[in-house]
């Protein structure tokens, strides 16, 4: 339960906003000038939103929409938009996740797979860990015959600073069970590459 301060902001938001005021001063800005008056609160609220995954339970989300079903073919949800913050520079990375699983007695409501992506993406992350967390959550909760996850993302820490390579895309993948079979994995990779619609 959030506790609120006199200005109507929750206590965590107020603390973060005060820290951002100090940051503005440290970089040579005046947090009392008109354009920056509300910036600390806005940034604090944005950070709370972008890291809300710490307060969410991805497995519970999946369990809330599991249905017994005698279906054992591949289920794919592709092109799931994702936005996260790199834990090294706290700059955004963004792209798409592609998820497949082969049911083993249970299917899950299709909207729950993008929600699982959001739970883990809305934390400080590295793309490699994000890929595995999504995979492990689906595998341990649904217990399917296999899970596949591929993420393609662009990282602002590479685009805006450092090497400044604007067109680079990082791809990570993880597979369990039936997707460790070359034919099954190839079918998945072909399907996420195809434009069927």
NORQUI-V553125 format. One record per pair of residues at least 12 apart in sequence whose C-alpha atoms are under 10 Angstrom apart, sorted by the first residue. I is the first residue (numbers start at 1). GAP is how many residues later the second one is. Records with the same first field share a line. If there is no record, write none. Layout:
# NORQUI-V553125
I: GAP  GAP
This chain:
# NORQUI-V553125
9: 32  36
10: 35
12: 32  33  36
13: 27  28  29  30  31  32  33  34  35
14: 26  27  30  31
15: 25  26  29
16: 24  25  27  28  29  31  32
17: 21  22  23  24  25  26  27  28
18: 22  23  26
19: 21  25
20: 19  20  21  22  23  24
21: 15  16  17  18  19  20
22: 18
23: 17
24: 12  15  16
47: 38  43  75  76
48: 74  75
49: 73  74
50: 33  34  35  42  68  69  71  72  73  74
51: 33  34  67  68  69  70  71  72  73  74
52: 66  67  68  69  70  71
53: 63  64  65  66  67  68  69  70  71
54: 65  66  67  68  69  70
55: 64  67  68
56: 60  62  63  64  66
57: 59  62  63  80
58: 54  55  57  58  59  60  61  62  75  76  79  80  83
59: 53  57  60  75  77  78  79  80  81  82  83
60: 56  77  81
61: 47  48  50  51  52  54  55  58  80
62: 45  46  47  48  49  50  51  53  54  75  76  79  80
63: 45  46  49  78  79
64: 44  45  48
65: 41  42  43  44  45  46  47
66: 39  40  41  42  43  46  75  76
67: 38  39  40  41  42  75
68: 35  36  37  38  39  40
69: 34  35  36  37  38  39
70: 33  34  35  36  37
71: 31  32  33  34  35  36
72: 29  30  31  32  33  34  35  72  73
73: 28  29  30  31  72
74: 26  27  28  29  71  72  73  104  105  110  113  114
75: 24  25  26  27  28  32  33  35  72  113
76: 22  23  24  25  26  34  37  71  72  73  112  115  116
77: 20  21  22  23  24  33  34  36  37  72  115
78: 18  19  20  21  22  35  36  71  72  73  113  114  115
79: 16  17  18  19  20  35  71  72  73  113
80: 15  16  17  18  19  33  34  35  37  38  71
81: 13  14  15  16  17  33  36  37  70  71  72
82: 12  13  14  15  32  35  36  38  39  40  69  70  71
83: 12  13  34  35  38  39  40  70  71
84: 33  34  36  37  38  39  40  41  42  43  46  69  71
85: 36  37  38  39  40  41  42  70  71  72
86: 35  37  38  39  40  41  69  70  71
87: 36  37  38  39  40
88: 36  37  38  69
89: 35  67  68
90: 34  35  66  67
91: 33  64  65  66  67  69
92: 32  33  62  63  64  65
93: 28  32  33  34  59  60  61  62  63  64  65  66  77
94: 27  33  57  58  59  60  61  62  75
95: 56  57  58  59  60  74  75  76
96: 21  54  55  56  57  58  75
97: 16  17  20  34  37  52  53  54  55  56  74  75  76  95
98: 15  16  19  33  50  51  52  53  54  75  90  91  94  95
99: 14  15  18  32  35  36  39  48  49  50  51  52  74  75  76  89  93
100: 13  35  38  46  47  48  49  50  75  79  85  88  89  92
101: 34  37  38  41  42  43  44  45  46  47  48  74  75  76  77  78  87
102: 40  41  42  43  44  45  46  75  76  77
103: 39  40  41  42  43  44
104: 38  39  40  41  42
105: 37  38  39  40
106: 36  37  38
107: 35  37
108: 30  34
113: 21  25
114: 20
116: 17  18  19  21  22
117: 13  14  16  17  18
118: 16
119: 14  15
120: 12  13  14  17
121: 12  13
127: 24  25  26  27  28  43  44  45  46
128: 23  42  43  44  45  46
129: 43
130: 19  21  42
131: 17  18  19  20  40  41  42  43  44
132: 16  17  18  40  41  42  43
133: 16  41
134: 13  14  15  16  40
135: 12  13  14  15  38  39  40  41
136: 13  38  39  40
139: 36  37  38
143: 34
144: 32  33  34
145: 31  32  33  34
146: 29  30  31  32  33  34  35  38
147: 27  28  29  30  31  32  33  38
148: 25  26  27  28  29  30  31  32  36  37  40  41
149: 23  24  25  26  27  30  39
150: 21  22  23  24  25  38  39  42
151: 18  19  20  21  22  23
152: 17  18  19  20  21
153: 15  16  17  18  19
154: 12  13  14  15  16  17
155: 12  13  14  15
